Amino acid sequence: MPIDLPKPVADYVEANAQLDVPGMLKPFAADAVIVDNGRRYEGQAEIRTLFEAEVIPVKAIFTPDTVRHENGQLVVEGPAHGDFKGSPLRFTYGFTLKGDAIQTLEITL
């Protein structure tokens, strides 16, 4: 059963499923921040670098299966599969939205 996600998050997940970097970037605010297992990426240029260096080469696709609101964040969990050690691995994505854009994304195992 598909889960109901806000449009910017749904757009990100859909673009990720197609490994579409421009589509993955589009829902993020210009000054967005991603914290991926402790590493911080600020702004569209750094986020693009993250996607091009860490997501695309290993074909990492996140498939959310649960969603909840917690401490002001939209917390989405699910497996990511791809060409990386231990695939699939279960991730937690904590999104903070601002208007119709993703302002922050915290990714943890």
Buried (B, 14 or more C-beta within 10 A) or exposed (E): EEBEBBEBBBBBBBBBEEBBBEBBBBBBBEEBBBBBEEEEBEBBEBBBEBBEEBBBEBEBBBEBEEBEEEEEBBBBBBBBBBEBEEBBBEBBBBBBBEEEBBBBBBBEE
